[in-house]
Amino acid sequence: MKIEIPEVKKFAFEMVMPVRWGDMDAMGHVNNTVYFRYMETARIEWLSAIGAVPDPKGHGPVIVNAFCNFYKQLEYPADVLVKMYVSDPQRTTFETWCTLERVDQPGVISAAGGATTIWVDFQQQKAVDLPAGIRALVTP
């Protein structure tokens, strides 16, 4: 199954991270699980930058599904540019999308993925309305 990143989305964040030797698997390329770690790192850095770090005693984001389409292998050594986008705010959820490309190959997408994020009350373990400030940030 291939899920496409939508045309209507809002650029939210970007960061560069190195491919580490330990990111590779026995086949000599970055293991598929590591792509999810790259996307997670960018998402957490963005949440931190907007002041929305999850608070176990309060409210915050939880990922309810995630996907990744793999187009071109990443290998060590390299630096990966992760660009993050947001879209589709609903009552309790919004979508995050990422593209991954080598810094030395601008515009060549190695992978693209995303996740549905739901806003929860951690103590009650239930979904709550997106805060107005978050809704404003994720509305294209």
C-alpha positions in Angstrom: 0.0 0.0 0.0 1.3 3.4 -0.9 0.0 6.5 0.8 0.6 9.8 -0.9 1.4 13.1 0.8 -1.5 15.5 0.1 -1.1 18.6 -2.1 -2.8 20.8 0.6 -0.5 20.9 3.5 1.5 23.5 5.5 5.3 23.4 5.9 6.0 23.2 9.7 9.6 22.4 10.3 12.9 21.0 9.0 16.1 19.6 10.4 19.2 17.8 9.3 20.4 14.7 11.1 23.4 12.4 10.3 23.0 8.9 9.2 24.9 6.9 11.9 26.9 3.8 11.2 24.6 1.9 13.5 21.5 3.0 11.5 22.4 0.5 8.8 21.4 -3.2 8.7 23.1 -6.3 7.4 22.2 -5.3 3.9 24.3 -2.1 4.1 21.5 0.4 4.0 19.5 2.3 6.7 17.1 -0.1 8.3 13.4 0.6 7.6 12.7 1.2 11.3 15.2 4.0 11.4 13.2 6.1 8.9 10.4 6.2 11.5 13.0 7.3 14.1 14.1 10.2 11.8 10.4 11.3 11.4 9.8 10.9 15.1 12.8 13.0 15.9 11.7 15.8 13.6 8.1 15.6 15.0 9.4 15.9 18.6 11.8 18.7 17.8 8.9 20.6 16.1 6.6 19.9 19.1 9.3 21.2 21.4 9.8 24.3 19.2 6.1 25.2 19.5 5.9 24.5 23.2 3.8 21.3 22.9 6.0 18.7 24.5 3.8 15.9 25.8 3.1 16.2 29.6 2.3 12.9 31.2 0.3 14.8 33.9 -1.6 16.9 31.3 -2.5 16.8 27.7 -0.4 16.2 24.6 0.0 14.3 21.3 0.0 10.6 20.7 0.6 8.9 17.3 -2.2 6.5 16.4 -0.8 5.3 13.1 2.3 5.9 11.0 3.5 4.9 7.5 6.5 5.3 5.3 7.0 4.9 1.5 10.6 4.0 0.6 11.9 5.3 -2.7 15.7 5.3 -2.5 18.1 3.7 0.0 19.9 5.8 2.5 23.4 4.7 3.4 26.3 5.9 5.7 27.8 8.4 5.4 25.1 11.0 4.7 23.2 13.8 6.3 19.4 13.6 5.9 17.1 16.6 5.5 13.8 15.9 7.1 11.0 18.3 6.0 7.8 18.2 8.1 4.3 19.3 7.0 1.0 19.4 8.8 -2.6 19.2 7.6 -6.2 18.1 8.1 -7.0 19.3 11.6 -10.1 17.6 13.0 -11.7 17.8 16.4 -9.0 15.8 18.2 -6.5 14.9 15.4 -4.2 16.3 12.8 -1.8 14.8 10.2 1.9 15.1 10.0 3.9 14.3 6.9 7.7 14.1 6.3 10.0 13.8 3.3 13.6 12.6 3.7 16.3 13.4 1.3 20.1 13.4 1.4 21.5 16.9 1.9 24.0 16.3 -1.0 21.1 15.3 -3.3 18.6 18.1 -2.9 15.1 17.4 -4.1 15.6 13.6 -4.5 13.2 12.1 -2.0 14.5 8.9 -0.4 11.4 8.3 1.6 8.1 10.0 2.6 5.8 9.2 5.4 3.4 10.5 7.9 1.4 9.9 11.1 -2.0 10.7 12.5 -1.6 12.6 15.8 -4.4 12.6 18.4 -4.5 15.0 21.3 -5.2 13.2 24.6 -5.6 13.8 28.3 -3.0 11.4 29.6 -4.5 10.9 33.0 -7.9 10.2 31.7 -6.5 8.2 28.7 -9.0 9.8 26.3 -9.0 12.1 23.3 -9.7 15.8 23.9 -10.2 18.8 21.5 -7.1 20.2 19.9 -6.0 23.3 21.7 -6.8 26.5 19.6 -3.1 27.3 19.3 -2.2 23.9 17.9 -5.2 24.0 15.6 -4.0 27.4 14.2 -0.5 25.9 13.7 -1.7 22.9 11.8 -4.3 24.5 9.6 -3.0 24.9 6.0 
